[in-house]
Amino acid sequence: MKLEALAKEAEGTVRGGSAEISGLCTDSRVAGEGDLFFCLNGTHVDSHKFAFEAEARGAAAIVCEHELDVGIPQLVVKDGRSALSQSAAAFYGHPEKSLSTVGVTGTNGKTTVTRMLYEIFSAEGKKAGVIGTLGAQYGKVTVDPALTTPDPVDLFALLAEMKKSGVQFVAMEVSAHALALKKEAPIVYDAAVFTNLTQDHLDFFGTMEAYGAAKRTLFTDKRCRLAVLNADDQFTKTLAGGVRAVTYGLDSPADCFALPEEESTAGTRVLLNLEDELCEAQLKMAGRFNVYNALAAATAAHGLGVSVEAIARGLSNTTVNGRLERVGSYRGADIFVDFAHTPDGLEKSLTALRGYCAGKLVVLFGCGGNRDREKRPIMGKIAAKCSDYAVITSDNPRYEDPCAIIGEIAAGFTEIGTHYTAIEERERAIGYALSLLEKGDILLVAGKGGETTQEIMGIKYAYDDKDVIKTHIGGRDA
């Protein structure tokens, strides 16, 4: 592809001659012959300084925000990140224009809502794809997880492969980071779903206002054709100016709502009213928050013309790895694994399980290193308030001291209660938590969900909460 063609997409100026581009690259260490290297001004590093390395490795041209003294052509743009996403979309033939896409954003629920949409579209007889925290799937193809929303080159390459394989509908998690960094900017979503806004990612955004502002960018007439909004979340009032909107909720007046009919640890049977069309679904996941997730997915699908029969079948077919998932029993106690890693997520999961708990409710959790520190004592307080006993442990400590993280969580816990134990090694902590269980108890192992690694000092070690639990209990209900 000619550099000049990409320049039109990226709204930049070519200097230093023409070039034929055979690949896109953001890492100078892996730049090769024919690549177009993008210089990005990041939060920690300005990669303009690596342009010379990319040139030495054979890059055909560079994209930069100011002219550089290199010997290869350069495309000078105002915004390197916007240029990257626009160029990636163009390089792969704008696959997003041939796909019906639903983008889901919010602090919690994105993975479950996108998986529900995938199952709903499939039940309607459409070939569907899903992209998010658990990776990507379409047809018989699965792609290992990397980021909640892939970086632009990977994202548009993936969408191109989906288009090539005949995919019609794509449900995609759209993180606040992705919106702030303009990773998926060329996509105009057929529907954009808002789940909720609660504290998270303040290490990156600094304030809740900035975090919310990033999510708000999705709900404009330039980014979506239909806004699907949670009527029970106050942030909804700031969204969707000038965009056709439909609301869902359980407490506030809404276009779509639900009546839970039967609830247990195995799931919830729910009656959905979708703009006066009724359907009944048997959710395989427990908790009021999963009713919200089902409503969000159903409302979006209904707004796109999917039949209520397919919506009911799709919701009833949905299972999500590591999302309030019952993984076994031990001594007559139920054991759940959940991805809850925010204050709101932890509180909702514990509150949901409390309703089914005849004995004591035990929670095991930690907080990730090199991430939002403010939420650590808050989550400690929530654990003290909502559980009977807590085991505080490691959860992807990254480059921080795990004991220091545990100490910050415990500082919040001890403001309310004292019934906790701190055990740094997560595998040993799970063994201890299991030893506390008696008939009628529930154990929630929170924070990692379906993750299969534990990140320590830059190395991702193989680790899976579910495997550890099953090893301790013999791989079966006991």
C-alpha positions in Angstrom: 0.0 0.0 0.0 1.3 3.4 -0.9 2.3 5.8 1.9 0.3 8.5 0.2 -2.9 6.5 0.4 -2.4 6.1 4.2 -1.7 9.8 4.4 -5.2 10.6 3.2 -6.6 8.4 6.0 -4.4 9.7 8.7 -4.8 13.4 7.6 -1.0 14.0 7.4 1.7 15.3 5.1 4.2 13.1 3.4 7.8 14.4 3.4 10.9 12.8 1.9 9.5 10.9 -1.0 7.1 8.0 -1.6 7.2 4.5 0.0 5.5 1.1 -0.5 4.1 -0.1 2.9 3.9 -3.9 3.6 3.3 -3.8 7.3 2.5 -1.6 10.3 4.7 -1.5 13.4 4.8 0.3 16.8 7.8 -1.4 18.3 11.1 -0.5 16.8 12.7 -3.7 18.1 10.6 -5.8 15.7 10.5 -3.4 12.7 11.3 -5.0 9.4 11.6 -4.4 5.7 8.7 -2.4 4.3 7.2 -1.5 7.7 5.6 1.8 8.5 6.8 2.7 12.1 4.5 4.8 14.2 6.1 7.2 16.7 3.7 7.6 19.6 4.0 10.0 22.5 3.1 7.6 25.4 2.4 8.0 29.1 6.0 6.9 29.9 8.0 6.9 26.7 8.0 9.0 23.6 8.9 6.6 20.8 10.0 9.3 18.4 13.4 8.6 19.8 13.2 5.1 18.4 12.6 6.2 14.8 16.3 5.8 14.0 16.3 2.2 15.2 13.3 1.4 13.1 15.0 2.9 10.1 18.1 0.8 10.7 16.0 -2.3 10.9 14.6 -1.6 7.4 11.4 0.4 8.0 10.2 1.9 4.8 8.8 5.1 6.4 7.7 6.5 9.7 4.7 8.4 11.1 5.6 11.2 13.5 4.0 14.2 15.1 7.0 16.4 14.2 9.5 16.2 11.5 12.6 14.0 12.2 16.1 13.9 10.7 15.7 10.4 9.2 16.7 9.2 5.8 13.4 7.6 4.9 10.0 9.1 4.1 7.9 10.3 6.9 4.2 11.0 7.4 3.8 14.0 9.7 0.5 14.0 11.6 -1.1 16.0 14.4 -2.1 12.9 16.4 0.0 9.8 16.2 -2.6 7.6 17.9 -5.4 8.6 15.7 -3.2 8.2 12.7 -2.4 4.6 13.9 -6.0 3.5 14.2 -7.0 5.2 10.9 -4.1 3.7 9.1 -4.6 0.2 10.5 -8.3 0.3 9.4 -7.3 1.4 5.9 -4.4 -1.0 5.6 -6.7 -4.0 6.3 -9.4 -2.7 3.9 -11.7 -1.1 6.5 -13.3 -4.4 7.6 -15.3 -2.5 10.2 -17.5 -1.0 7.4 -18.7 -4.5 6.4 -19.5 -5.8 9.9 -22.4 -5.0 12.3 -20.6 -4.1 15.5 -21.8 -3.7 19.1 -19.3 -1.9 21.4 -19.8 -2.5 25.2 -18.2 -0.1 27.7 -18.4 0.3 31.5 -16.4 -0.6 34.6 -18.0 -4.0 35.1 -20.0 -6.4 32.9 -18.3 -5.9 29.5 -17.1 -9.5 29.1 -20.5 -11.1 30.1 -22.5 -8.7 28.0 -20.4 -9.3 24.9 -20.5 -13.1 25.4 -24.3 -12.9 25.8 -24.5 -10.9 22.5 -22.3 -13.5 20.8 -24.7 -16.3 21.8 -27.8 -14.2 20.9 -26.5 -13.5 17.4 -25.6 -17.1 17.0 -29.1 -18.2 18.1 -30.5 -15.9 15.5 -28.5 -17.9 12.9 -25.9 -15.2 12.3 -22.2 -15.8 12.1 -20.8 -13.9 15.1 -17.5 -12.9 16.7 -16.6 -11.6 20.1 -13.5 -9.7 21.2 -12.5 -8.8 24.8 -10.8 -9.7 28.0 -11.0 -13.5 27.4 -9.6 -13.1 23.9 -11.5 -13.5 20.6 -13.7 -16.1 19.1 -15.4 -16.6 15.7 -16.5 -19.9 14.2 -14.0 -22.5 15.3 -11.2 -19.9 15.7 -10.1 -18.7 19.1 -7.5 -16.0 19.8 -5.6 -15.9 23.1 -6.3 -12.9 25.4 -4.0 -9.9 25.4 -5.7 -6.6 26.2 -9.4 -5.9 26.8 -9.5 -4.0 23.5 -6.6 -5.1 21.2 -4.1 -2.4 19.9 -5.1 -1.0 16.5 -2.9 -3.2 14.2 -4.1 -6.4 15.9 -7.7 -5.2 16.2 -8.2 -4.4 12.5 -6.2 -7.4 11.4 -8.6 -9.5 13.5 -11.7 -7.8 12.1 -10.3 -8.4 8.6 -10.0 -12.1 9.4 -13.5 -12.2 10.8 -14.9 -10.5 7.7 -13.0 -12.9 5.5 -14.5 -15.9 7.3 -18.1 -14.6 6.8 -18.7 -13.0 10.3 -21.7 -10.7 10.2 -22.0 -9.4 13.8 -19.2 -8.6 16.2 -19.6 -7.9 20.0 -16.6 -6.1 21.3 -15.4 -4.8 24.7 -14.4 -1.2 24.5 -12.3 -0.2 27.4 -11.8 3.4 28.7 -8.1 3.0 27.9 -9.0 2.1 24.3 -11.2 5.1 24.0 -8.7 7.5 25.5 -5.9 6.1 23.2 -8.2 6.1 20.2 -7.5 2.4 19.4 -10.8 1.7 17.7 -11.6 5.2 16.6 -12.6 4.4 12.9 -15.4 2.1 14.1 -19.0 3.5 14.0 -20.9 1.1 16.2 -24.4 -0.1 15.2 -25.0 -0.1 19.0 -22.9 1.2 21.9 -23.8 -0.3 25.3 -23.1 1.4 28.7 -23.1 -0.9 31.7 -22.0 1.2 34.7 -19.4 3.6 36.0 -17.6 2.9 39.3 -14.1 3.4 40.5 -11.2 1.8 38.6 -8.2 2.8 36.5 -7.4 6.0 38.4 -3.7 5.1 38.1 -4.2 6.0 34.4 -7.0 8.6 34.4 -6.3 10.4 37.7 -9.9 11.3 38.4 -13.3 9.8 38.0 -14.2 12.8 35.8 -11.4 11.9 33.3 -12.3 8.2 33.4 -16.0 9.1 32.7 -15.1 11.5 30.0 -13.2 8.8 28.1 -16.3 6.6 28.1 -18.5 9.5 27.1 -16.7 9.8 23.8 -18.4 6.6 22.6 -21.9 8.0 22.8 -21.9 10.6 20.1 -23.5 10.5 16.6 -20.0 10.1 15.1 -19.3 6.9 17.1 -22.6 5.0 17.3 -26.0 4.7 15.8 -27.9 3.5 18.9 -27.0 4.1 22.5 -28.0 1.4 25.0 -28.0 3.0 28.4 -28.4 1.8 32.0 -31.2 3.9 33.4 -30.2 3.0 37.0 -26.7 4.5 36.7 -26.4 8.2 37.3 -23.7 8.6 34.7 -26.2 7.8 32.0 -27.6 11.3 32.4 -24.5 12.7 30.8 -24.5 10.4 27.8 -25.9 10.1 24.2 -26.6 13.7 23.3 -28.0 13.7 19.7 -28.0 9.8 19.4 -31.0 7.6 19.3 -31.1 5.9 22.7 -32.9 3.1 24.4 -32.7 2.4 28.2 -32.8 -0.7 30.4 -33.0 -1.0 34.2 -34.5 -2.7 37.2 -35.3 0.3 39.5 -35.8 3.4 37.3 -38.4 3.8 34.5 -36.8 2.2 31.3 -37.7 1.1 27.8 -36.6 -2.5 28.7 -36.8 -4.1 32.2 -36.8 -7.5 33.8 -38.6 -9.5 36.5 -36.5 -12.2 38.2 -38.8 -15.2 38.8 -36.5 -17.7 40.4 -33.0 -17.4 41.8 -30.4 -19.8 43.0 -26.6 -20.3 43.0 -27.1 -22.1 39.6 -28.6 -19.0 38.0 -31.8 -16.9 37.5 -35.0 -17.4 35.6 -36.0 -14.0 34.4 -38.9 -12.5 32.4 -37.7 -9.7 30.1 -39.9 -6.9 28.8 -38.2 -5.5 25.7 -40.2 -2.4 24.7 -43.4 -4.4 25.3 -42.2 -7.7 23.8 -41.9 -10.4 26.4 -39.5 -13.3 26.6 -38.3 -15.6 29.4 -34.7 -16.8 29.8 -32.9 -19.1 32.2 -29.6 -17.5 33.0 -26.8 -19.8 34.0 -25.2 -17.1 36.2 -26.4 -16.0 39.6 -26.8 -12.5 40.9 -28.7 -9.3 40.3 -25.8 -7.8 38.4 -26.1 -10.6 35.8 -29.7 -9.7 35.3 -28.4 -6.2 34.4 -25.9 -7.8 32.0 -28.7 -9.9 30.4 -30.9 -6.8 30.1 -28.0 -4.8 28.4 -27.4 -7.5 25.9 -31.1 -8.1 25.2 -31.8 -4.4 24.8 -29.0 -4.0 22.3 -30.0 -7.1 20.3 -33.6 -6.1 20.3 -32.7 -2.6 19.1 -30.8 -4.2 16.2 -33.9 -6.2 15.2 -33.0 -9.6 16.7 -36.1 -11.7 17.6 -37.1 -12.2 21.2 -37.0 -16.0 20.6 -33.3 -15.8 19.7 -32.6 -13.4 22.6 -34.1 -15.9 25.0 -32.2 -18.8 23.6 -28.9 -16.9 23.5 -29.1 -15.8 27.1 -30.0 -19.3 28.2 -27.0 -20.7 26.3 -24.5 -18.2 27.8 -21.7 -19.3 30.1 -18.7 -17.1 30.9 -15.4 -18.4 32.1 -14.6 -17.1 35.6 -17.6 -14.8 36.0 -19.3 -15.8 39.3 -18.7 -19.3 38.2 -19.4 -22.2 40.6 -16.4 -24.5 40.4 -17.3 -27.1 43.0 -18.1 -27.9 46.6 -16.1 -28.9 49.6 -17.4 -30.2 52.9 -20.8 -29.1 51.8 -19.7 -25.6 51.0 -20.0 -24.0 47.5 -17.0 -22.5 45.9 -17.2 -19.6 43.3 -14.5 -17.9 41.2 -15.1 -14.4 39.9 -13.3 -11.6 38.1 -14.4 -9.0 40.6 -11.4 -6.7 40.9 -13.1 -3.3 41.6 -14.9 -2.1 44.8 -18.2 -2.2 43.0 -17.6 -5.6 41.5 -16.5 -7.2 44.8 -19.5 -5.7 46.6 -22.0 -6.9 44.0 -20.6 -10.4 43.9 -20.5 -10.8 47.7 -24.0 -9.3 48.0 -25.3 -11.8 45.4 -23.8 -14.7 47.2 -25.0 -13.6 50.6 -28.5 -14.2 49.5 -27.7 -17.9 49.0 -25.4 -18.5 52.0 -26.8 -20.5 54.9 -23.5 -20.4 56.8 -20.5 -18.1 56.7 -19.4 -16.2 53.6 -15.6 -16.3 53.0 -13.8 -14.2 50.4 -10.3 -14.5 49.1 -8.9 -11.6 47.1 -6.1 -9.2 46.4 -5.3 -6.1 44.3 -3.1 -5.8 41.3 0.3 -4.1 41.5 1.1 -0.9 39.6 -2.6 -0.1 39.3 -5.1 2.1 41.1 -3.9 2.2 44.7 -6.9 4.2 46.0 -9.2 1.2 45.6 -7.2 -1.1 47.9 -8.4 0.1 51.3 -11.9 0.6 49.8 -12.0 -3.1 48.8 -10.7 -4.0 52.2 -13.7 -2.2 53.8 -16.1 -3.9 51.4 -14.7 -7.3 52.3 -15.1 -6.5 56.0 -18.6 -5.3 55.6 -19.9 -7.9 53.2 -18.2 -11.2 54.3 -17.8 -13.1 57.5 -14.1 -13.8 56.9 -11.5 -12.7 54.4 -8.2 -14.1 53.2 -6.1 -11.3 51.6 -3.5 -12.5 49.2 -1.6 -11.6 46.0 -3.2 -10.8 42.6 -0.8 -9.9 39.8 1.6 -7.9 42.1 3.7 -7.0 39.0 6.6 -4.8 40.1 5.2 -4.0 43.6 5.9 -5.8 46.9 2.9 -8.1 47.4 3.1 -7.7 51.2 2.8 -3.9 50.8 -0.3 -4.3 48.7 -1.8 -6.6 51.2 -1.0 -4.1 53.9 -2.9 -1.4 52.1 -6.0 -3.6 51.7 -5.8 -4.7 55.4 -5.6 -1.1 56.5 -9.1 -0.6 55.1 -10.4 -3.9 56.4 -9.4 -3.2 60.0 -11.4 0.1 60.0 -14.4 -2.2 60.1 -13.4 -5.7 61.2 -10.7 -8.0 62.3 -11.7 -11.4 60.9 -9.1 -11.9 58.2 -5.8 -13.6 57.5 -3.1 -12.4 55.1 -1.2 -15.0 53.1 1.0 -13.8 50.3 1.2 -16.9 48.1 -2.2 -17.2 46.4 -2.1 -21.0 46.0 -1.4 -21.5 49.7 -4.1 -18.9 50.6 -6.7 -20.8 48.6 -5.8 -24.0 50.6 -6.2 -22.1 53.8 -9.5 -20.6 52.8 -10.8 -24.1 51.9 -9.8 -25.4 55.3 -12.2 -22.8 56.9 -15.2 -24.2 55.1 -18.1 -26.1 56.7 -21.5 -27.2 55.4 -23.6 -24.3 54.2 -20.7 -21.9 53.7 -19.7 -20.2 50.5 -16.2 -19.2 49.4 -15.7 -16.5 46.8 -12.2 -16.5 45.1 -12.2 -13.1 43.5 -10.0 -11.0 41.3 -8.6 -13.2 38.6 -11.7 -15.0 37.2 -10.6 -16.9 34.1 -7.1 -15.5 34.0 -4.4 -18.2 33.5 -1.3 -16.3 34.7 0.1 -14.6 37.7 2.3 -11.6 36.8 5.3 -11.1 39.1 8.3 -8.8 38.3 7.5 -8.7 34.6 7.1 -12.5 34.2 3.7 -14.1 33.7 3.7 -17.5 35.5 1.1 -20.2 34.6 -1.6 -20.0 37.2 -5.3 -20.6 37.3 -7.6 -20.2 40.4 -9.9 -23.0 39.2 -7.1 -25.5 38.7 -5.7 -24.7 42.1 -9.2 -25.2 43.7 -9.8 -28.4 41.9 -6.4 -29.8 42.9 -7.2 -29.1 46.6 -10.7 -30.6 46.4 -9.7 -33.6 44.2 -11.0 -32.2 41.0 -14.6 -32.9 41.8 -17.3 -31.9 44.3 -16.4 -33.3 47.7 
